[in-house]
Amino acid sequence: MGNARQPTRKGRYILRAATFTILSVSFVARISGESVGESAKPSNGLIAFADAPDQRAGPQATQYAQIYTITPDGRNRKQLTTGEPGNFFPAWSPSGEQLAFVSTRNQKHEIWIIDSTGKNERFITSGFLPAWSPDGRQLAITRPDAKGRRQIWIIGVDGRGEKQLTSEGLNHCPTWSPKGDKIAYWSGDERGFGQVWVMRSDGTQRRQLTRPQKNEYTPDGSSANAPAWLFSEQIVYWSGIEHRYGQIWTMNPNGSNQRQLTNEPAPASSDNPTWSPDGKKILFDTQRRKRPEIWVMNSDGSDQRVLVSDVKVIPMRTSWQPVFSVESYNKPDLR
């Protein structure tokens, strides 16, 4: 073995090219919703969120917001969007190469897409709360119907193939399953009282997952909202009294095994949870220290800690970038 010939320069080039081809095929299969094994899971990249540093904290700050990114340790803040303000609710694509977001630059809610470099902004459609399908080809969005009621729609990232999925009651905050065959979402009334439901991605087979819970914390019955599902086999969501306070929970996709992760006393609230791409952590908004902040915790609720303090835009609704690289393919199972 010690006398084996070393690859020539041409041989090394061919080997590198073959390796790149294998990784490229695995990457394409991954974002097309096909299983390519545990090694194809993404690792954690940049965290995107909206902020308006010069404004007072609150929902009104969104009209002055721009989208920023930070590294997973909460450092290296960088402004991604510029120009006309009112850019918020970012959502990373499954490839990690683009961000969908909401903009009010034209005095209405619109969905735009931008490259991860902050270039090539383009308008997609009217609506808000964009959520990418796992194959990166569609967005699920919220938009009022002809009667002014919020409903869930899907549309291609090229702005074509628009389809309305819900039509009864009020529905919003969609999130795709990892396989792309289902969408979890909120359904409720004009007061904000509602629950988390799930349907097939064509809008059929609607089923309620959460139920109102009456106890000392929610004496009139709890609401459930803000589900997040992509990059995890579980659904993480908020439950509490809408517009007041609540906690972060997880459950199985069929609604079983509901588990509370945060437990701050009222009126503190923890809201808008987001999975990390490796499925090991959860980001969330909270004002438990009397000011709006972004926190992170392990997926079992342990090690809760502040990541970004003193954020002005409420709600923040973070998004965590998936990264596909040679290194991520060599890592062990991260779930």
C-alpha positions in Angstrom: 0.0 0.0 0.0 2.9 2.4 0.7 3.9 2.2 -2.9 0.5 3.1 -4.3 0.7 5.9 -7.0 -0.7 9.3 -6.0 -3.4 10.8 -8.2 -2.1 13.0 -11.0 -3.2 16.7 -11.2 -5.8 15.6 -13.8 -6.9 12.7 -11.6 -7.4 15.1 -8.6 -9.4 17.4 -10.8 -11.7 14.6 -11.9 -12.1 13.4 -8.3 -13.1 16.9 -7.2 -15.5 17.3 -10.1 -17.1 13.9 -9.3 -17.5 14.9 -5.6 -19.0 18.2 -6.6 -21.5 16.4 -8.9 -22.5 14.0 -6.2 -23.1 16.9 -3.7 -25.0 18.9 -6.3 -27.3 15.9 -7.1 -27.9 15.4 -3.4 -28.7 19.1 -3.0 -31.1 19.2 -5.9 -32.9 16.1 -4.6 -33.1 17.7 -1.1 -34.8 20.8 -2.2 -37.1 18.8 -4.5 -38.5 17.1 -1.5 -36.7 13.7 -2.1 -35.0 11.8 0.6 -31.2 11.6 0.1 -30.3 10.2 3.6 -29.5 11.8 6.9 -26.3 13.4 5.7 -28.3 15.7 3.4 -29.8 17.7 6.2 -28.9 21.4 6.3 -26.8 23.1 9.0 -27.7 26.4 10.6 -26.8 29.6 8.7 -27.8 33.3 9.3 -30.8 34.4 11.3 -33.0 37.0 9.5 -35.3 39.4 11.4 -36.8 42.9 11.0 -35.9 45.9 13.0 -36.2 49.7 13.0 -33.5 50.8 15.5 -34.5 54.5 15.5 -38.2 53.9 16.3 -40.2 53.2 19.4 -40.9 49.5 20.0 -44.3 48.3 18.7 -46.3 47.2 15.7 -46.1 50.7 14.2 -42.3 50.3 13.8 -42.9 47.9 10.9 -43.5 50.8 8.5 -39.9 51.9 9.1 -38.4 48.4 9.2 -35.5 46.8 7.3 -34.4 43.2 7.3 -31.2 42.3 9.1 -29.1 39.2 9.5 -27.0 37.9 12.4 -24.9 34.8 12.9 -26.3 32.1 15.2 -24.4 33.5 18.2 -26.3 36.8 17.9 -23.4 38.8 16.5 -22.3 40.4 13.2 -25.6 42.3 12.5 -25.9 43.2 8.8 -28.6 45.2 7.1 -29.9 43.3 4.1 -32.6 45.5 2.6 -32.2 49.2 1.9 -34.2 51.9 0.1 -38.0 52.1 0.7 -38.7 50.9 4.3 -41.5 48.7 5.6 -39.7 45.4 5.0 -40.4 42.7 7.5 -41.5 39.0 8.1 -38.5 37.4 6.3 -38.6 33.8 5.3 -35.5 31.9 4.0 -35.9 29.6 1.0 -35.2 25.9 1.6 -32.0 26.3 -0.4 -30.9 29.2 1.8 -30.2 31.3 -1.3 -33.2 33.7 -1.2 -35.5 35.5 1.2 -39.2 36.1 0.8 -40.5 39.0 2.8 -43.4 41.4 3.2 -43.0 45.0 2.0 -45.3 48.0 2.4 -43.3 50.3 0.0 -46.4 50.7 -2.2 -48.8 51.4 0.7 -50.1 47.8 0.8 -48.8 44.4 1.9 -46.8 42.8 -0.9 -44.6 39.7 -1.1 -41.1 40.3 -2.5 -38.0 38.0 -2.9 -34.4 39.0 -2.5 -31.1 37.1 -2.9 -29.2 36.2 0.2 -26.6 38.9 -0.9 -29.3 41.6 -0.6 -29.5 42.0 -4.4 -32.1 41.3 -7.1 -35.3 42.3 -5.3 -38.4 41.3 -7.2 -42.1 41.6 -6.6 -44.2 38.4 -6.5 -47.8 39.2 -5.4 -49.9 41.0 -2.8 -50.2 39.4 0.6 -48.2 38.7 3.8 -46.8 36.0 6.0 -44.9 34.1 3.2 -43.9 30.4 3.7 -41.8 28.4 1.3 -42.7 25.0 0.1 -39.9 22.4 0.7 -39.0 22.2 -3.0 -38.6 26.0 -3.2 -41.1 26.3 -6.0 -44.2 27.8 -4.2 -45.1 30.2 -1.5 -48.1 29.8 0.8 -49.3 33.3 1.8 -52.1 35.1 3.6 -54.4 37.5 1.7 -57.9 38.9 2.1 -60.6 37.4 -0.1 -63.3 39.4 -2.0 -65.1 39.8 1.3 -62.1 41.1 3.1 -61.5 37.9 5.1 -58.0 36.6 5.5 -57.4 33.4 3.6 -54.5 31.1 2.6 -53.3 31.0 -1.0 -50.4 29.4 -2.8 -48.5 30.8 -5.7 -45.4 29.9 -7.7 -42.2 31.9 -6.9 -42.4 33.2 -10.5 -45.8 34.8 -9.6 -47.8 32.3 -11.5 -50.2 29.5 -10.7 -52.1 31.3 -7.9 -54.7 29.2 -6.0 -56.9 29.9 -3.0 -56.9 27.1 -0.5 -59.3 28.3 2.3 -62.6 30.1 2.0 -64.5 29.5 5.3 -63.9 31.7 8.3 -60.6 33.5 8.8 -57.3 31.7 8.1 -53.7 32.8 8.1 -50.1 31.9 9.2 -49.4 28.9 6.9 -46.4 26.6 7.3 -45.5 23.6 5.1 -44.7 20.1 6.3 -41.2 18.9 5.6 -42.5 16.7 2.7 -44.7 19.5 1.3 -47.8 17.4 1.3 -49.5 19.3 4.1 -49.9 22.9 5.5 -50.6 23.8 9.1 -52.2 27.1 9.8 -54.4 29.2 12.1 -58.1 29.3 11.7 -60.4 31.5 13.9 -62.6 34.5 14.2 -62.2 38.3 13.8 -61.3 38.7 17.5 -58.2 36.5 17.0 -59.6 33.5 18.9 -58.7 30.4 17.0 -56.7 27.2 16.8 -54.1 25.4 14.7 -55.4 23.3 11.9 -53.8 21.2 9.2 -54.9 20.5 5.6 -53.4 18.8 2.5 -51.4 21.2 0.3 -54.3 21.3 -2.2 -56.6 22.6 0.5 -58.5 19.4 1.2 -58.9 17.3 4.3 -58.9 20.1 6.9 -58.5 18.9 10.5 -58.2 20.7 13.8 -55.1 20.0 15.8 -55.4 22.1 19.0 -58.4 22.7 21.3 -59.2 25.5 23.8 -57.9 24.8 27.3 -59.5 26.4 30.3 -57.3 26.9 33.4 -56.0 29.7 35.6 -53.7 30.9 32.8 -56.5 31.0 30.2 -59.8 31.1 32.1 -61.9 31.7 29.1 -60.1 29.1 26.9 -56.8 29.2 25.1 -56.1 30.2 21.5 -53.3 28.6 19.4 -51.4 30.4 16.6 -48.1 30.9 14.8 -47.3 27.3 13.8 -43.9 26.4 12.4 -43.2 23.1 10.8 -40.6 23.1 8.0 -37.2 21.6 9.0 -38.8 19.6 11.8 -40.9 16.5 12.3 -42.9 18.4 15.0 -45.0 21.5 14.9 -44.0 24.3 17.2 -46.7 26.9 18.0 -47.9 29.6 20.4 -50.8 29.1 22.8 -52.4 31.6 25.2 -54.8 34.6 25.1 -54.5 36.3 21.8 -53.2 39.9 21.9 -52.1 39.5 25.5 -49.8 36.6 26.4 -48.9 33.0 25.7 -46.3 30.3 25.7 -44.4 28.1 23.2 -45.6 24.5 22.7 -44.7 21.6 20.4 -46.9 18.7 19.2 -46.8 15.8 16.8 -48.2 16.5 13.3 -51.5 14.7 14.2 -51.9 17.0 17.3 -50.8 14.4 19.9 -48.1 14.8 22.5 -48.7 18.5 23.1 -45.9 19.8 25.3 -45.3 23.3 26.8 -41.7 24.6 26.5 -41.8 28.1 28.0 -43.5 28.9 31.3 -43.2 32.6 32.0 -46.0 34.0 34.2 -48.5 36.5 32.7 -48.3 39.1 31.3 -45.0 38.0 29.9 -45.4 36.3 26.5 -43.3 34.0 24.3 -44.4 34.0 20.7 -43.6 33.4 17.0 -41.4 30.3 17.3 -39.1 29.2 14.4 -37.1 26.0 14.0 -33.4 25.9 13.3 -32.6 24.0 10.1 -30.9 21.2 12.1 -34.1 20.9 14.2 -32.2 21.2 17.5 -33.1 24.8 18.4 -36.1 27.2 18.4 -36.1 30.9 18.1 -38.9 33.0 19.6 -40.0 36.5 20.4 -40.5 37.5 24.1 -40.8 40.5 26.3 -40.2 38.6 29.6 -37.5 41.2 30.5 -39.9 44.2 29.9 -38.7 44.8 26.4 -39.0 43.0 23.1 -36.2 40.5 22.5 -35.3 37.5 20.4 -34.5 34.4 22.4 -33.3 30.9 21.5 -33.7 27.6 23.3 -33.1 23.9 22.7 -35.9 22.0 21.0 -36.9 20.4 24.4 -37.2 23.9 26.0 -33.9 23.8 27.9 -31.2 26.5 27.8 -33.5 29.5 27.2 -31.3 32.6 26.6 -31.4 36.0 24.9 -30.0 36.3 21.4 -30.9 39.9 20.4 -32.0 42.5 22.9 -33.9 45.7 22.4 -35.6 45.0 19.1 -38.1 47.6 18.0 -40.3 45.7 15.5 -43.2 43.7 17.0 -43.8 40.9 16.0 -40.3 40.0 14.9 -40.9 36.6 13.3 -37.4 35.4 12.7 -36.2 32.9 10.1 -33.1 30.7 10.2 -31.2 30.1 7.0 -30.5 26.5 5.9 -26.9 25.9 4.7 -25.8 23.1 2.4 -22.1 22.6 2.3 -19.4 19.9 2.1 -19.0 20.3 5.9 -22.8 19.8 6.6 -22.7 16.5 4.6 -20.0 15.2 6.8 -21.7 16.0 10.1 -23.7 13.4 12.1 -27.4 13.5 12.4 -28.3 16.9 13.9 -31.8 16.2 15.0 
